Each structure stands twice: as structure tokens, then as C-alpha cells.
Amino acid sequence: MSATTVDLLIADHRDQVGESPLWSPAEQALYWVDIEGRALRRLRWADRQLTSWATPERLACIALHAEGGLIAGMDTGLFHLLPADYGTLACTPISPVQHPQDGMRFNDGRCDRQGRFWAGTMVRDMALAKPAGGLYRQDARGLSVPQVEGLVTQNGLAFSPDGATMYLSDSHPSVQKIWSLDLHDDGSLGPRRLFVYMRELPGRPDGAAIDTDGCYWICANDAGLVHRFTPAGVLDRSLTVPTSKPSMCSFGGPDLDLLFITSIRPGQPQGDDIAHGGAVLVTRPGAQGLREAPYQPARAA
């Protein structure tokens, strides 16, 4: 393992549950969400100007939308978000979701290389430990039935550089597994294969990203680390971050060589979390990421 200095991106801003960092090449800006704060945020990279938009539901995950704005997973379904510079946010429904029980929402989501948006659901009260979550696919055909079922706290979505492999995690303390799955041209998935069993390492597997070498970066929630695994599932190195609860990482910046890391502010912060819990962090980890594919609403599999 190796430690890397990680800087605060916005020294005077903290989220309740920061998630889903997303780099917009067209805007040269970083988007992310505060789930429990019900907010969408954007930081313009050139002048570090921060803009926030209030959302009508918990906003959990975002991806670029080919027709402008973002596709987003919230409490009741998927939405098309069009944020305006003067603070208004247009929110148009795309696909509602029929949760199997009350008290659920979307959680982690990302587009695959073909422009299909994948997002998973979870029971909001993690203490219930209910495996009611599922992984859905949104494409030109609409919202699929769950493609993976039995998830407690779905997380860790990422796609190999060639688009043929999906990575998926369940970050609940009772599971703590990362899987790899074959992703076929028609959007169907092969069976899950255990990629990493995180109970054998520090931290729970949360949000993730892929670099140009095909290595998988995943936030180790509760451990203040970000792990990098090779395509063979071997721990390559770990970054130390100044908060115990890093939640998701994503590559961005003009050269896609910066790793942005969102975090969660604990209910009773201690140590580094007093100052840094909920901060957005950034480091140059010595690797380069891939452009995130935008959601393609008119492109069927």
C-alpha cells in the first residue's frame, strides 16, 4: 500500500452524503450530488465557481445526457435534469420505478460505454439489511426489469475500457463483495463472478471508477482509503484520504488525470471527519481515466 496526499477541493463546503462525482468535458466542470441534502452541485474548474440546485427528491446518481443536461436516479425513478446557471433546475420524468417495498431509492449509477444508463436501488434504512435492491438498465427500450436482484446496498458500478465487463459491489456490512460480470452487446449480463471480497481488506466497497489500464478504483468507506485493483482483482495500492467515509471516485480534469472523491459527513464526526467529513477531495494519482459516455436515449441495444 502507498499513501498519497489528497487535497480538499472546496475548503468551505461540506455535504451530508456526497456522491456521484461526474466530469463534464464540454463544461470543464465537476458535477456531484448530496443525496440527503437533496442537491445537485457543479464546480467550474477554471474559476472554481460553485453552483447548487435543489432537487424535489433525493438525488443519488447522475450521468451525462446526450441531449444536454443529466440523467439522474432519484427516489421514484429516473429523470432528465436541465440545470440553468441562474439556479433553476428542470426535472422531467424518464422512467418511474416500481420498488418492491416502501422506503427505497436509487443509489449508484453510471453509463456503460454504449450509452446505456445502469442504476441500482436500495432500502434507505441500511439497518434493516434487506436484500430488496435491484440493478436496472435504461436504454431506448425504457427501464428494464432488475438485471441483478438481491442487493442490499448496491454500489461500485464501473465498466472496463472495452465495455465488455461490468463491475458491481454491495457495500452493506453483511455483504462487502465486488463482482465482475460479462456485459453483452445487447445489454444482457452474464453471471456474477467474485472479483474482490472486501471483508479481507480495510473498508466497505462503495463507489468506483476505471482507469485507462483497466484498473478498478473503489472507495473504502469507513477506512479512509481508496483502493486500486488490477483487472485480475489484485490490490495494487491504496490512497489515504483525510476522512473516514469516502463514498465515490471519478476521473476528471482537463487531462482526465485527476481523481475526484466525494465523502459522507458522519452523524457524530470524530478526528479528521470533524474538519473534512462531507468534503470533495481531489488528487493526481498517477493514472488517467476514461471519458464517461453520455446516456443515448435513441440508441437501442
C-alpha positions as CSV (number, residue, x, y, z in Angstrom):
1,M,0.0,0.0,0.0
2,S,1.1,3.6,-0.6
3,A,-0.2,6.9,0.8
4,T,-0.9,9.8,-1.4
5,T,-1.6,13.4,-0.4
6,V,-5.3,14.2,-1.1
7,D,-6.3,17.9,-1.1
8,L,-9.6,19.5,-0.3
9,L,-11.4,20.6,-3.4
10,I,-13.7,23.1,-1.7
11,A,-12.4,24.0,1.7
12,D,-15.6,25.8,2.9
13,H,-18.2,23.3,1.7
14,R,-19.5,20.1,3.2
15,D,-22.2,17.6,2.0
16,Q,-24.3,15.3,4.1
17,V,-24.0,12.4,1.7
18,G,-21.8,13.4,-1.2
19,E,-21.9,11.0,-4.1
20,S,-21.6,10.5,-7.9
21,P,-18.8,12.9,-9.0
22,L,-19.0,13.4,-12.8
23,W,-16.7,15.3,-15.0
24,S,-18.3,17.2,-17.9
25,P,-15.7,17.8,-20.7
26,A,-18.0,20.2,-22.5
27,E,-18.3,22.5,-19.5
28,Q,-14.9,21.7,-17.9
29,A,-16.8,21.3,-14.7
30,L,-17.4,18.7,-12.0
31,Y,-20.9,17.7,-11.0
32,W,-21.9,15.7,-7.9
33,V,-24.8,15.2,-5.6
34,D,-25.7,15.5,-2.0
35,I,-28.3,12.7,-1.5
36,E,-29.7,13.7,1.9
37,G,-29.2,17.4,1.2
38,R,-31.4,16.9,-1.9
39,A,-29.0,19.0,-4.1
40,L,-27.1,18.9,-7.4
41,R,-23.8,20.7,-7.4
42,R,-21.4,21.9,-10.1
43,L,-17.9,23.3,-9.8
44,R,-16.5,25.1,-12.8
45,W,-12.8,24.1,-12.9
46,A,-11.3,27.3,-14.4
47,D,-12.6,29.7,-11.7
48,R,-13.8,27.2,-9.0
49,Q,-17.3,28.7,-9.1
50,L,-19.7,26.5,-7.2
51,T,-23.4,26.4,-8.1
52,S,-26.1,24.3,-6.3
53,W,-29.6,23.3,-7.3
54,A,-32.3,22.0,-5.0
55,T,-34.0,18.7,-6.1
56,P,-37.5,17.6,-5.4
57,E,-36.4,14.1,-4.3
58,R,-33.2,12.5,-3.0
59,L,-30.8,12.7,-5.9
60,A,-28.4,9.7,-5.8
61,C,-26.7,9.3,-9.1
62,I,-26.1,11.2,-12.3
63,A,-24.6,10.7,-15.8
64,L,-24.3,13.0,-18.8
65,H,-27.3,13.1,-21.2
66,A,-26.6,13.2,-25.0
67,E,-29.4,15.7,-25.4
68,G,-28.0,18.1,-22.8
69,G,-28.1,18.1,-19.0
70,L,-28.0,14.9,-17.0
71,I,-29.9,11.6,-16.4
72,A,-30.5,11.1,-12.7
73,G,-31.7,8.4,-10.4
74,M,-33.8,9.6,-7.5
75,D,-36.4,8.2,-5.1
76,T,-39.2,7.4,-7.5
77,G,-37.4,6.8,-10.8
78,L,-35.1,8.2,-13.5
79,F,-35.3,11.9,-14.5
80,H,-33.8,14.2,-17.1
81,L,-32.2,17.2,-15.3
82,L,-31.5,20.5,-17.1
83,P,-29.7,22.9,-14.7
84,A,-29.6,26.6,-15.6
85,D,-26.9,29.0,-14.5
86,Y,-29.3,31.2,-12.7
87,G,-30.3,28.5,-10.2
88,T,-33.4,26.8,-11.7
89,L,-33.5,23.0,-12.4
90,A,-35.9,21.5,-14.9
91,C,-36.7,17.9,-13.9
92,T,-38.5,15.8,-16.4
93,P,-39.5,12.1,-15.6
94,I,-37.9,9.5,-17.9
95,S,-38.9,6.2,-16.2
96,P,-40.7,5.5,-13.0
97,V,-39.7,2.5,-10.9
98,Q,-41.9,0.1,-9.0
99,H,-40.0,-0.6,-5.9
100,P,-40.8,-3.9,-4.2
101,Q,-41.4,-2.2,-0.9
102,D,-41.7,1.3,0.6
103,G,-38.7,3.3,1.8
104,M,-36.4,2.7,-1.2
105,R,-34.5,4.9,-3.6
106,F,-31.9,4.6,-6.4
107,N,-28.3,4.6,-5.3
108,D,-25.2,4.2,-7.5
109,G,-25.5,4.7,-11.3
110,R,-23.3,5.1,-14.4
111,C,-23.5,4.8,-18.2
112,D,-21.8,1.9,-19.9
113,R,-19.6,2.5,-23.0
114,Q,-22.6,2.1,-25.3
115,G,-24.6,4.9,-23.6
116,R,-26.9,2.7,-21.6
117,F,-27.6,4.0,-18.1
118,W,-27.4,1.5,-15.2
119,A,-28.5,2.2,-11.7
120,G,-29.3,0.2,-8.6
121,T,-31.8,0.6,-5.8
122,M,-31.7,0.0,-2.1
123,V,-33.7,0.2,1.1
124,R,-32.9,3.6,2.6
125,D,-32.6,2.2,6.2
126,M,-29.4,0.2,6.0
127,A,-30.0,-1.1,9.5
128,L,-32.8,-3.3,8.1
129,A,-30.3,-5.2,5.9
130,K,-33.0,-6.1,3.4
131,P,-31.8,-7.5,0.0
132,A,-34.6,-5.8,-1.9
133,G,-32.4,-3.8,-4.2
134,G,-32.0,-4.5,-7.9
135,L,-29.8,-3.3,-10.8
136,Y,-31.8,-1.7,-13.7
137,R,-30.8,-0.8,-17.2
138,Q,-32.3,2.3,-19.0
139,D,-31.9,2.5,-22.8
140,A,-34.1,3.3,-25.8
141,R,-36.4,0.4,-24.8
142,G,-37.1,2.0,-21.5
143,L,-36.4,0.8,-18.0
144,S,-35.7,-2.9,-17.7
145,V,-36.8,-5.3,-15.1
146,P,-34.0,-5.8,-12.5
147,Q,-31.0,-7.4,-14.2
148,V,-29.4,-8.3,-10.8
149,E,-31.5,-8.9,-7.7
150,G,-30.9,-9.5,-4.0
151,L,-28.8,-6.4,-3.4
152,V,-28.7,-4.7,0.0
153,T,-26.7,-1.6,-0.8
154,Q,-25.9,-1.6,-4.5
155,N,-22.7,0.3,-5.4
156,G,-19.4,0.2,-7.3
157,L,-20.6,0.4,-10.9
158,A,-17.8,0.7,-13.4
159,F,-17.1,-0.6,-16.9
160,S,-13.9,-2.0,-18.4
161,P,-12.3,0.2,-21.2
162,D,-13.6,-2.2,-23.9
163,G,-17.0,-2.2,-22.4
164,A,-17.2,-6.0,-22.1
165,T,-17.0,-6.2,-18.3
166,M,-19.2,-4.6,-15.6
167,Y,-18.1,-4.2,-12.0
168,L,-20.7,-4.1,-9.2
169,S,-20.4,-4.0,-5.5
170,D,-22.7,-4.4,-2.4
171,S,-21.3,-2.2,0.3
172,H,-23.6,-3.3,3.1
173,P,-21.6,-4.7,6.2
174,S,-23.3,-8.0,5.8
175,V,-22.0,-8.4,2.2
176,Q,-18.9,-6.4,1.3
177,K,-18.3,-8.0,-2.1
178,I,-17.3,-6.8,-5.5
179,W,-18.3,-8.8,-8.6
180,S,-17.4,-8.7,-12.3
181,L,-20.0,-9.6,-15.0
182,D,-19.8,-10.1,-18.7
183,L,-21.7,-7.3,-20.5
184,H,-23.0,-8.4,-23.9
185,D,-23.7,-6.2,-26.9
186,D,-27.5,-6.4,-26.4
187,G,-27.2,-5.2,-22.8
188,S,-27.7,-8.6,-21.2
189,L,-25.4,-9.7,-18.3
190,G,-23.5,-12.9,-17.6
191,P,-23.5,-14.4,-14.1
192,R,-21.7,-12.7,-11.2
193,R,-18.1,-13.7,-10.5
194,L,-16.5,-12.7,-7.2
195,F,-13.8,-10.1,-8.0
196,V,-12.8,-9.0,-4.5
197,Y,-14.0,-10.0,-1.1
198,M,-13.6,-6.7,0.8
199,R,-14.1,-8.2,4.3
200,E,-10.5,-9.3,4.0
201,L,-9.4,-5.7,3.5
202,P,-10.0,-2.4,5.3
203,G,-13.2,-0.6,4.4
204,R,-16.5,-1.4,2.7
205,P,-16.7,-1.2,-1.1
206,D,-18.5,2.0,-2.2
207,G,-18.4,4.0,-5.4
208,A,-15.8,3.2,-8.1
209,A,-14.0,4.2,-11.3
210,I,-11.9,2.6,-14.0
211,D,-8.6,3.9,-15.4
212,T,-7.1,3.5,-18.9
213,D,-5.2,0.4,-17.7
214,G,-8.4,-1.3,-16.8
215,C,-7.7,-1.0,-13.1
216,Y,-10.6,-0.6,-10.7
217,W,-10.5,2.2,-8.1
218,I,-13.0,1.9,-5.3
219,C,-13.7,4.0,-2.2
220,A,-13.2,2.0,1.1
221,N,-15.9,3.5,3.2
222,D,-15.2,3.6,7.0
223,A,-11.5,3.1,6.4
224,G,-10.4,6.5,4.8
225,L,-8.9,4.8,1.8
226,V,-9.3,4.4,-2.0
227,H,-8.1,1.0,-3.3
228,R,-6.9,0.3,-6.8
229,F,-7.3,-3.3,-8.0
230,T,-5.8,-4.7,-11.2
231,P,-8.1,-6.5,-13.7
232,A,-7.1,-9.7,-12.0
233,G,-8.5,-8.5,-8.7
234,V,-5.1,-7.9,-7.1
235,L,-4.7,-4.9,-4.7
236,D,-2.2,-2.7,-6.4
237,R,-2.2,0.3,-4.0
238,S,-4.3,2.4,-1.7
239,L,-4.7,6.1,-1.3
240,T,-5.2,7.6,2.2
241,V,-7.8,10.4,2.4
242,P,-8.5,12.8,5.3
243,T,-12.0,11.5,6.1
244,S,-13.2,8.1,7.2
245,K,-16.1,7.9,4.7
246,P,-15.0,8.4,1.1
247,S,-18.1,7.5,-1.0
248,M,-17.3,7.5,-4.7
249,C,-14.4,8.4,-7.0
250,S,-14.3,9.6,-10.6
251,F,-11.6,10.7,-13.0
252,G,-11.8,14.3,-14.4
253,G,-9.9,17.5,-15.1
254,P,-8.7,18.8,-18.5
255,D,-6.5,15.7,-18.9
256,L,-8.6,13.2,-17.0
257,D,-5.7,12.7,-14.7
258,L,-7.4,13.9,-11.5
259,L,-9.3,11.7,-9.2
260,F,-12.2,13.4,-7.5
261,I,-13.6,11.8,-4.4
262,T,-16.8,12.6,-2.6
263,S,-17.4,11.8,1.0
264,I,-20.1,11.5,3.7
265,R,-20.3,13.5,6.9
266,P,-20.9,11.1,9.8
267,G,-23.7,11.9,12.3
268,Q,-21.1,12.2,15.1
269,P,-17.8,13.1,13.4
270,Q,-14.6,12.5,15.2
271,G,-10.9,13.0,14.2
272,D,-10.4,14.1,10.6
273,D,-14.2,13.9,10.0
274,I,-14.7,17.0,12.2
275,A,-13.0,19.1,9.6
276,H,-13.2,17.1,6.4
277,G,-16.3,14.8,6.6
278,G,-18.5,15.6,3.6
279,A,-15.8,17.4,1.7
280,V,-15.0,16.8,-2.0
281,L,-11.4,15.7,-2.4
282,V,-9.0,15.7,-5.4
283,T,-5.7,14.1,-6.1
284,R,-3.4,13.3,-9.0
285,P,-2.9,9.6,-8.6
286,G,-0.6,8.9,-11.4
287,A,-3.3,7.3,-13.6
288,Q,-5.6,8.6,-16.3
289,G,-9.3,8.0,-16.6
290,L,-11.7,7.5,-19.5
291,R,-14.4,9.9,-20.7
292,E,-17.8,9.0,-19.3
293,A,-20.2,8.0,-22.1
294,P,-23.4,10.1,-22.2
295,Y,-26.8,8.4,-22.0
296,Q,-28.1,7.8,-25.5
297,P,-32.0,7.8,-25.3
298,A,-32.4,7.0,-29.0
299,R,-29.9,4.2,-29.3
300,A,-31.3,0.7,-28.7
301,A,-29.1,-2.2,-27.9
